[in-house]
Amino acid sequence: MKYYAQFQTNSSGQTFKDGKIIEVAKFPIDALGSDGVFILDGRNSLSIMISDAKNRMQKLEKLHNFIGFKIMKGERFSDSREVCNSIKE
């Protein structure tokens, strides 16, 4: 099995309805791009993987506005399940 951290960011808070942009509540969504995913070492314990994801998120805080991450486990990105969810407050 492979493990990775999927970083989270806030949605824009806007959506289209009847051809107009309306304001909605912001909610966490998966970050996109190469910085949105961080491959973890599956040999480590869950606590070390969480620590590694937090360290990576801190290193990227000047570039991205991540609000948290999910530790995911699976053979593929499209076929993985959530192991841990951490949203900073």
Phi and psi in degrees as a GROMACS rama.xvg file:
@    title "Ramachandran Plot"
@    xaxis  label "Phi"
@    yaxis  label "Psi"
@TYPE xy
-113.817  145.391  LYS-2
-119.246  144.559  TYR-3
-152.507  158.347  TYR-4
-101.398  125.304  ALA-5
-101.755  110.29  GLN-6
-75.3955  150.89  PHE-7
-116.305  146.684  GLN-8
-136.597  167.534  THR-9
-81.0004  147.743  ASN-10
-69.226  171.333  SER-11
-71.762  -23.4379  SER-12
84.7614  13.5243  GLY-13
-133.505  149.658  GLN-14
-147.529  164.099  THR-15
-96.0208  137.088  PHE-16
-148.728  124.178  LYS-17
55.1165  38.1458  ASP-18
78.7819  6.79988  GLY-19
-122.133  153.27  LYS-20
-88.0284  127.075  ILE-21
-123.217  153.777  ILE-22
-84.3487  136.223  GLU-23
-133.928  168.065  VAL-24
-66.966  141.338  ALA-25
-75.566  147.773  LYS-26
-146.012  157.737  PHE-27
-69.1731  136.845  PRO-28
-133.309  161.133  ILE-29
-68.6015  135.207  ASP-30
-73.9295  146.846  ALA-31
-105.545  168.037  LEU-32
88.8106  -179.95  GLY-33
-67.7544  -26.2071  SER-34
-84.2736  -7.72205  ASP-35
-75.8809  -18.3428  GLY-36
-128.464  138.419  VAL-37
-129.319  115.807  PHE-38
-72.9109  131.604  ILE-39
-108.179  159.32  LEU-40
-84.2731  110.191  ASP-41
-67.2573  -11.2252  GLY-42
-76.8274  -18.0911  ARG-43
-80.1454  162.138  ASN-44
-74.7119  164.462  SER-45
-60.4012  -39.0308  LEU-46
-64.4328  -36.2147  SER-47
-71.3783  -38.0549  ILE-48
-63.8576  -39.1532  MET-49
-63.3477  -44.0603  ILE-50
-62.1152  -42.1535  SER-51
-62.3921  -41.8967  ASP-52
-66.0035  -40.2293  ALA-53
-63.5982  -42.505  LYS-54
-62.5025  -42.6907  ASN-55
-64.5044  -40.226  ARG-56
-63.7342  -39.2245  MET-57
-65.2554  -38.4268  GLN-58
-66.5028  -28.1768  LYS-59
-97.5456  2.99563  LEU-60
-65.5161  -23.4532  GLU-61
-79.0718  -20.4067  LYS-62
-96.5534  -35.4486  LEU-63
-131.898  155.453  HIS-64
-104.814  66.2622  ASN-65
-75.5019  139.756  PHE-66
-106.245  -5.14814  ILE-67
166.674  -166.48  GLY-68
-155.814  163.539  PHE-69
-122.795  134.36  LYS-70
-87.8667  123.429  ILE-71
-116.024  149.363  MET-72
-131.726  131.46  LYS-73
169.642  168.739  GLY-74
-76.7819  -30.3381  GLU-75
-133.699  161.203  ARG-76
-63.1973  -37.0328  PHE-77
-77.8752  -13.2581  SER-78
-130.753  64.3105  ASP-79
-132.101  160.595  SER-80
-124.89  155.245  ARG-81
-78.6  132.401  GLU-82
-103.733  -36.2909  VAL-83
-150.552  147.22  CYS-84
-130.562  127.39  ASN-85
-135.132  111.176  SER-86
-112.792  124.811  ILE-87
-78.6266  149.07  LYS-88
